Amino acid sequence: MASVQKSIDVNVPVRTAYDQWTQFEEFPRFMEGVKEVRQLDDPRLHWRAEIAGKEKKWDAVITEQTPDQRIAWRSTSGALNAGVVTFQPLSDSQTRIHLELTYDPEGFAENIGDAMGLVSHRVQGDLEQFKEFIESRGVETGAWRGEIHDERVTTPSTPTQTF
C-alpha cells in the first residue's frame, strides 16, 4: 500500500469547507481524473475515474463522518483505497484541510506513476482546485449535516441545497 498526506488552507469558515466536501457528486468539478461520483445512499458512493490512462470504478463506504471535523472512507470493491479528510478551523474565516490517502497501485503504469510522485502531485492539485472552487463561490453548493459512525448513519439524512 502507498500513501500520501497533503494539507491546504482555504479562506472560508470551517462549516463552508466541510459542507462543500460533503457534496461528493461535485468532486469532478475540482478533482482531476474523477469522471463521476454517485451517492448511492448516505454512507455509500460509486466512483468512476481515469487512473494512469485507464478507467477505474469502485464503491466506497463512509466509515466516519462528523460535521466540521472529519470524513473517513474505505473502498468496498474495485480500486483499493481508504482515507480521511479533516477540517481544522484556523480562524472564523480560514480552515485547514488535511487529506490522508492510502491506495494500492495496480499494474506497471500505476506503480511507475506512484514511484514518480504523480499521485502526490495530483492530490495537491485537487486540493488547490478545491480551494479555488470554494473561495471563488464563497458559499457551498449544498450540505449534509448527518453523522456516520462505524459505517452507520446516526442522525437522519437532511440534505440542504444552496443555489
Helices and strands as residue ranges (DSSP letters): E 2-10, H 14-21, G 24-29, E 34-39, E 44-51, E 54-66, E 70-78, E 81-91, E 94-103, H 107-115, H 118-137, E 142-143, E 148-149, E 152-153, E 160-161
